[in-house]
Amino acid sequence: MSADTTTEQLTSDGIVLTDAAALKVKTLLEAEGRDDLALRVAVQPGGCSGLRYQLFFDDRSLDGDVTKDYNGVGVVTDRMSAPYLGGATIDFVDTIEKQGFTIDNPNAGSSCACGDSFG
């Protein structure tokens, strides 16, 4: 197996959380004083392009959840959202122009000006 194939399989296998995003999530969880929460990433109907992302802390475990660990941070995706998020990268940006989580999703065929939805 070539290095390219291995990289492709890893990135298409699920969500990728960058080190900056993992650190920010860990900091937020520590501020909450909770170690039982995971970052849940979901795709819901809505937004100007038909689908929108949801990121929130969750202590639930749903049937069919896909769970990954990034430096001690749990990232959970429900089984309905997982196909839309395979290979998506979640990053945390902290600049003068923008602060917050960003999602780079190769599965998004289109996007719109609102920035958090796709179709």
N, C-alpha and C positions, 0 to 999 in steps of 0.2 A: 504494500500500500504506500503510495507516495505521500509526501508531506502535505501537498495540496488537498488530497482526498481526506486526510485526517482532519485538517482545518475545516474543510467544508462540512464534514459530518458533525464536528463539535459545534459549529455555529448554527447549523440547521436543526440541531437537536433540541434547542430551547432558547430561553432568554439568556442574554449575556448582561451581567451587571458589572460595570467598570469599577475599578478600585475607588475612584472618587465617589461614585454613587453608593457603594457598599459602606464607605466611611461615613457618609452623610446619614444613611439609614441607621447605622450603628449609633451615631451621635444622637439622633432623634429618639431612638429606643431607650438609650441611657437617660436622656432627659425625662422620658415618661416613667422611668423606673420599672420598666417591664422587660422581662426576658422571655416571655411566652408568646410574643407576637412575631408574625412574619409579614413581609411585604407582599401583598396580594396584587397581582397585575391581571386585569381582566379587560375584555373587549365587550362593550355593550352597544345595543342599537341606539342610534342618535347621532347628533352632530350634523354638520352641513354636508358631509359626504356619505352618510349612512351608518358609520361605526365610529365609536370614540373609545379612548383608553380610560381606564380607572386604575389608580394606584392608591392603596390604602393599607393600613395595618390591620391585621386580622388574627384572631386566636382560634378560628374555626378550622376544622379539617373536613373537607367535603369529599364524597366518594369520587374517585377518578382524578383527584388533584395531582398535578405534576409539581414536585418540590425539588429545588436545588439549593445548595449552600454555597455562599460566597464569603469567605473569610468570617464565618460565624453568623452571617446574615442569611436567614431563610427567605427564599423567593418562591411564592406559590402561584400557580396558574390553574384555573379550573379546566376540565377536559374540553369544554366547548370553546374556550378562548385559545387554548394551546396551539391549534393549527394556524391561527392568525398571527401568532407571536413567535413562531419558530425562526430563530436567527435575529430577532430584534435585540438591539443594544440599548440598555438604559444607562444614561450618564447623568452626572450632576454638574451643572454649569454655574459658576459664581464669578460674574464679570460686572462691570459698570452697567452694561446694557441689559443684562439678563441674569436672573438667579432662579434656579429651579431644576427639576428633573426633565430630561429630554429623552425621547424615544426615537431611535433610528430603526425603522422597520422595513426590510426589503420586500415584505409581502404587501405593503400598502401600494395599491395600484394608482391611487390618486390621493391628494390631500387638498385642504382648503385653507383659506387665510386664517381661520381660527386656531390652527396649529395643533389641535389635540384630537382631530378626527381624521378618518380615512375611509375609503370604500373600495 
